[in-house]
Amino acid sequence: MTGDAASDDSLLSRVLLTRVVEPGDEVGGRWLREHGVREVARRLCDGGRPLPGVSGRRWAGLRARALRAEPGRDLEAARTAGVRFVAPGDAEWPVQLDDLGDARPLGLWVRGRPGLRMWALRSVAVVGARACTEYGAHMAATLAAGLAERGWVVVSGGAYGIDGAAHRGALGAGGATVAVLACGVDRPYPRGHAELITRIAAQGLVVGELPPGDHPTPSRFILRNRVIAALTRGTVVVEAAHRSGSLATARAAQRLGRFTMGVPGPATSSRSAGVHELLRAEGVLVTDAADVVELVGDMGELAPARRGPVLPRDLLEPGARRVLAALPAGRAAHPREIACDAQTTEDEVIARLYELRALGYVERHGDGWKLTRQAVMSVRAGPGPC
């Protein structure tokens, strides 16, 4: 058999197995690692000796699936829909998916023009609740837009709620986004997101493990999340209840050694309860794209320092600030009294008082000095003693 023929045979065998072995099946993954893709396909199709790790009933079910599979037809349907099949070892295969071990995808069906491997190198997952609040949708869209503007690819699951908001935020910023589906990539799901997924395919990538036309199931949604986690440098969860499926993505990211982050919500919101549990454990609190990039980015990509507004009195010299702080708020005071409270000399106080008067903070009343209205308002606008 020539090299090209062997390659074609391996491709057909692998495509066939996407119809037979469920995503994330570690038993099937072990078969491929120990026996090779062509031998596994041969045994399933030709009725060879059963492979280890499954019951006779399960083996019979897998054989029935294999006999119904038509890999050539699947590849033709994919080509018609503008979809390609990317297998482990291909130039476009993201090698970080190999971290999944025997749970690694058999291959990925990819819809869209960009190269998946290159896009995955600088990507972040943004996931969360389907039934999200306006706050959650706003945070997801803003976060995704900020990441896109910084040159990061936003990866999510194409679902309602947070996923959709994240995809739209990235697209709205003119950035890159990838939707990882739990069904065939030629079958947009959910149906209400058909237009969004079509737009993602036109501007970005739509990716999935299941062959053309295959349908989603509850278990496939959960198993899809491990691909999102492995594909990206880190996962951000925006709104998630205690039983939210998006937490499965966060847990997968933790197991893989990826960064796990959460956007906090109101303490009273049940829709953020899962995020808060994540933050109490190993998750890192983030509030914007700069926080995320500081974690997942390269050395030197630091978030800006966070501080309150600079008040005019913050710009005063330390000596002048001490004298200003020593003046009582409601009456005039003698320089001797001010010097005592400021713990300095009377001459120093007088010099500082004239400086403060020139700046509009104090005014003279006979032998005493008093705060102006501007100074009183400045003190009230500043932080309290606690």
C-alpha positions in Angstrom: 0.0 0.0 0.0 1.5 3.4 -1.0 1.9 6.2 1.6 -1.0 8.2 0.1 -3.3 5.1 0.2 -2.3 4.4 3.8 -3.0 8.0 4.7 -6.4 7.9 3.0 -7.2 4.6 4.7 -6.3 6.1 8.1 -8.5 9.2 7.4 -11.5 7.1 6.4 -11.0 4.9 9.5 -10.8 7.9 11.8 -13.9 9.5 10.2 -15.7 6.2 10.6 -14.9 6.1 14.3 -16.4 9.6 14.8 -19.7 7.9 14.0 -19.0 5.0 16.4 -17.1 6.2 19.5 -18.7 8.9 21.6 -16.6 12.1 22.4 -14.4 11.7 25.4 -14.7 7.9 25.5 -11.4 7.0 27.2 -11.8 3.3 26.4 -12.0 4.1 22.7 -9.0 6.5 23.1 -7.0 3.7 24.7 -7.8 1.4 21.8 -6.5 3.9 19.3 -3.3 4.4 21.3 -2.6 0.7 21.7 -3.8 -0.7 18.4 -4.0 2.2 15.9 -6.9 3.7 14.2 -7.0 1.3 11.2 -6.9 -1.8 13.4 -9.7 -0.6 15.6 -11.9 0.3 12.6 -11.1 -3.1 11.0 -12.1 -5.1 14.0 -15.4 -3.1 14.3 -16.3 -3.5 10.7 -15.0 -7.1 10.0 -16.2 -8.7 13.2 -12.7 -9.3 14.5 -11.9 -10.3 18.1 -13.6 -7.8 20.5 -11.3 -5.1 21.9 -10.9 -5.1 25.7 -12.8 -3.0 28.2 -16.4 -3.4 27.0 -19.1 -5.9 27.5 -20.4 -8.1 24.7 -23.6 -6.0 24.5 -21.6 -2.8 24.2 -19.3 -4.3 21.5 -22.4 -5.4 19.5 -23.8 -1.9 19.7 -20.5 -0.4 18.5 -20.3 -2.8 15.7 -23.8 -1.9 14.6 -22.8 1.7 14.5 -19.7 0.9 12.5 -21.6 -1.1 9.9 -24.0 1.9 9.3 -21.2 4.5 9.0 -20.3 5.9 5.6 -17.1 7.9 6.1 -16.7 8.7 2.4 -20.2 10.1 2.4 -19.4 12.1 5.5 -16.3 13.7 3.9 -18.3 14.5 0.8 -21.1 16.2 2.9 -18.4 18.1 4.8 -16.8 19.4 1.6 -20.1 20.5 0.3 -20.8 22.4 3.5 -17.3 24.0 3.5 -16.1 21.9 6.4 -12.7 20.1 6.7 -11.6 17.3 9.0 -8.5 18.0 11.1 -6.9 14.9 12.7 -4.1 14.6 15.4 -0.8 15.0 13.6 -2.1 17.3 10.9 -0.4 20.7 10.5 -3.6 22.4 11.7 -4.1 20.2 14.8 -3.8 22.2 18.1 -1.3 20.1 20.1 -2.6 21.3 23.4 -5.6 19.0 22.9 -3.2 16.1 23.4 -3.2 17.1 27.1 -6.6 15.3 27.2 -4.8 11.9 26.9 -7.1 9.1 26.0 -10.1 11.6 26.1 -8.5 13.5 23.2 -10.9 14.0 20.2 -10.6 11.6 17.4 -10.5 14.6 15.2 -12.2 17.9 14.7 -14.6 19.1 12.0 -13.8 22.7 11.3 -15.9 25.3 9.4 -14.2 28.6 8.6 -11.1 29.8 6.8 -8.6 30.7 9.6 -6.1 28.0 10.8 -7.3 26.5 14.1 -3.8 25.7 15.4 -2.6 29.3 15.1 -5.8 30.8 16.6 -5.8 28.4 19.5 -2.3 29.6 20.6 -3.6 32.9 21.9 -7.2 32.1 23.0 -9.4 32.4 26.1 -12.6 30.7 26.9 -15.6 32.8 28.1 -18.5 30.6 29.3 -21.4 30.9 31.7 -25.1 30.5 32.3 -27.6 30.2 29.5 -30.3 32.0 31.5 -28.1 34.9 32.3 -29.0 38.4 33.6 -28.5 41.7 31.8 -25.4 42.2 34.0 -23.9 38.9 33.0 -24.5 39.5 29.3 -23.0 42.9 29.6 -19.9 41.6 31.4 -19.4 38.8 28.9 -19.7 41.0 25.9 -17.5 43.7 27.3 -14.9 41.2 28.4 -14.9 39.5 25.0 -14.6 42.8 23.2 -11.7 43.8 25.3 -9.9 40.5 24.7 -10.5 40.8 21.0 -9.2 44.3 20.9 -6.0 43.0 22.5 -5.6 40.3 19.8 -7.0 37.4 21.7 -9.3 34.8 20.3 -12.5 34.3 22.3 -13.7 30.7 22.5 -17.2 29.6 23.7 -19.9 27.1 23.1 -22.4 29.0 20.8 -25.2 28.6 23.4 -27.8 31.1 24.5 -26.9 33.5 27.3 -23.2 34.1 28.2 -21.8 32.1 25.2 -23.8 34.2 22.7 -22.9 37.5 24.4 -19.2 36.6 24.3 -19.3 35.7 20.6 -21.2 38.9 19.8 -18.8 41.0 21.9 -15.8 39.6 20.0 -17.4 40.0 16.6 -18.6 43.5 17.4 -15.1 44.5 18.2 -13.9 43.2 14.8 -12.1 40.4 16.6 -11.7 36.6 16.3 -14.0 34.0 17.9 -14.5 30.2 17.9 -17.7 28.3 18.6 -17.2 24.7 19.8 -20.4 22.9 19.2 -21.8 19.6 20.6 -23.3 18.6 17.2 -22.3 18.6 13.6 -20.8 21.9 12.6 -23.1 22.0 9.5 -26.2 22.0 11.8 -26.3 25.2 13.8 -27.6 24.6 17.4 -29.4 26.1 19.1 -31.6 27.0 16.1 -32.2 30.5 17.5 -28.5 31.0 17.0 -28.4 29.9 13.4 -27.6 33.4 12.2 -24.9 34.0 14.8 -23.2 30.7 14.1 -23.3 31.4 10.4 -21.7 34.8 11.1 -19.0 33.1 13.3 -18.2 30.6 10.5 -17.8 33.6 8.1 -15.6 35.7 10.4 -14.1 33.0 12.6 -14.3 29.2 13.2 -17.0 26.7 14.1 -15.6 23.5 15.5 -17.0 20.2 16.7 -16.1 16.5 17.2 -19.3 15.1 15.7 -19.7 14.3 12.0 -22.0 16.3 9.7 -25.6 16.2 10.5 -25.1 14.6 14.0 -27.4 15.9 16.8 -26.5 17.1 20.3 -27.4 15.3 23.5 -27.1 16.4 27.2 -23.9 14.3 27.7 -22.3 15.7 24.5 -22.7 19.2 25.8 -20.8 18.3 29.0 -18.1 16.4 27.1 -17.7 19.3 24.6 -16.6 21.5 27.5 -13.3 19.6 27.9 -12.4 20.7 24.3 -13.1 24.3 25.1 -10.9 24.0 28.3 -8.0 22.2 26.5 -8.0 24.4 23.5 -7.5 27.7 25.4 -5.0 29.2 27.8 -7.6 29.9 30.4 -11.3 29.8 31.1 -13.4 32.7 32.4 -16.8 31.9 34.0 -19.4 34.7 33.9 -22.5 33.8 35.9 -23.1 30.2 36.8 -25.4 28.6 39.3 -24.2 25.7 41.4 -25.2 23.1 38.8 -24.2 25.1 35.7 -22.6 23.1 33.0 -20.1 25.9 32.5 -18.5 24.9 35.8 -17.5 21.6 34.1 -15.4 23.7 31.7 -13.7 25.4 34.7 -13.1 22.0 36.4 -11.6 20.6 33.2 -9.4 23.7 32.9 -8.1 23.1 36.5 -7.4 19.5 35.8 -5.4 20.5 32.7 -3.4 23.1 34.6 -5.0 26.0 32.7 -6.0 29.3 34.3 -9.4 29.4 35.8 -11.1 32.7 36.4 -14.5 34.1 37.5 -16.4 37.4 37.2 -18.1 38.1 40.5 -21.8 38.9 40.7 -24.1 40.1 43.4 -23.8 38.1 46.6 -27.6 37.6 46.6 -27.7 36.2 43.0 -28.2 32.4 42.7 -26.9 32.8 39.1 -23.5 33.7 40.4 -23.4 31.2 43.3 -21.3 28.7 41.3 -18.8 31.4 40.3 -18.4 32.5 43.9 -17.7 28.9 44.9 -15.1 28.8 42.1 -13.5 31.9 43.4 -13.4 30.5 47.0 -11.4 27.6 45.7 -8.8 27.9 43.0 -10.4 30.5 40.7 -9.0 34.0 40.2 -11.3 37.0 40.4 -11.2 39.1 37.2 -13.3 42.1 36.2 -12.1 43.1 32.8 -9.9 41.9 29.8 -6.8 43.5 31.3 -7.1 41.2 34.4 -7.5 38.2 32.2 -4.5 39.0 29.9 -2.3 39.6 32.9 -2.9 35.9 33.9 -2.8 34.2 30.5 -0.6 36.5 28.5 3.1 36.8 28.1 5.5 38.3 30.6 5.0 42.0 30.9 1.3 42.1 29.9 0.3 43.6 33.1 -3.1 45.1 34.1 -3.0 48.8 35.0 -2.7 49.8 38.6 -6.2 50.3 40.1 -6.7 53.4 42.2 -9.4 56.0 42.9 -9.5 59.5 41.4 -6.6 61.8 42.3 -7.9 64.8 44.4 -6.2 68.2 44.2 -5.1 67.9 47.9 -3.3 64.6 47.0 -0.8 66.7 44.9 0.2 68.8 48.0 3.6 68.3 49.6 3.4 66.0 52.7 4.1 69.0 55.0 1.3 71.1 53.5 -1.1 68.1 53.8 -0.3 67.7 57.5 -1.0 71.4 58.2 -4.2 71.3 56.1 -5.4 68.2 58.0 -4.7 69.9 61.4 -7.0 72.8 60.8 -10.5 72.4 62.4 -13.4 72.3 60.0 -15.8 74.8 61.6 -13.6 77.6 63.1 -10.4 79.6 62.9 -7.3 78.4 64.7 -4.1 80.1 65.8 -0.8 78.8 64.2 0.4 77.7 67.6 -2.6 75.3 67.9 -2.2 74.1 64.4 1.5 73.4 65.0 0.7 71.3 68.0 -1.8 69.1 66.0 0.5 69.0 63.0 3.5 68.1 65.2 5.8 70.7 63.7 7.0 74.3 64.5 4.9 77.4 64.4 7.2 79.0 61.8 6.8 75.9 59.5 3.0 76.2 60.0 2.9 79.9 59.0 4.9 79.2 55.9 2.6 76.4 54.9 -0.5 78.4 55.6 0.6 81.1 53.2 1.3 78.5 50.6 -2.2 76.9 51.2 -3.8 80.4 51.0 -2.3 80.9 47.5 -3.9 77.6 46.5 -7.3 78.6 47.8 -7.4 76.1 50.8 -7.3 78.5 53.7 -8.1 82.1 54.6 -6.9 84.4 57.4 -9.3 85.6 60.1 -7.4 88.1 62.4 -4.7 86.1 64.2 -6.3 82.8 63.1 -6.6 80.7 60.0 -9.7 78.9 58.7 -10.5 76.4 56.0 -12.2 77.8 52.8 -15.3 76.1 51.4 -13.1 74.5 48.7 -11.0 72.9 51.3 -14.0 71.6 53.3 -15.5 70.1 50.2 -12.1 68.5 49.3 -11.9 66.8 52.7 -15.5 65.5 52.5 -14.9 64.1 49.0 -11.9 62.1 50.2 -11.8 58.7 51.8 -12.9 58.3 55.4 -10.7 57.3 58.2 -11.6 53.6 57.7 
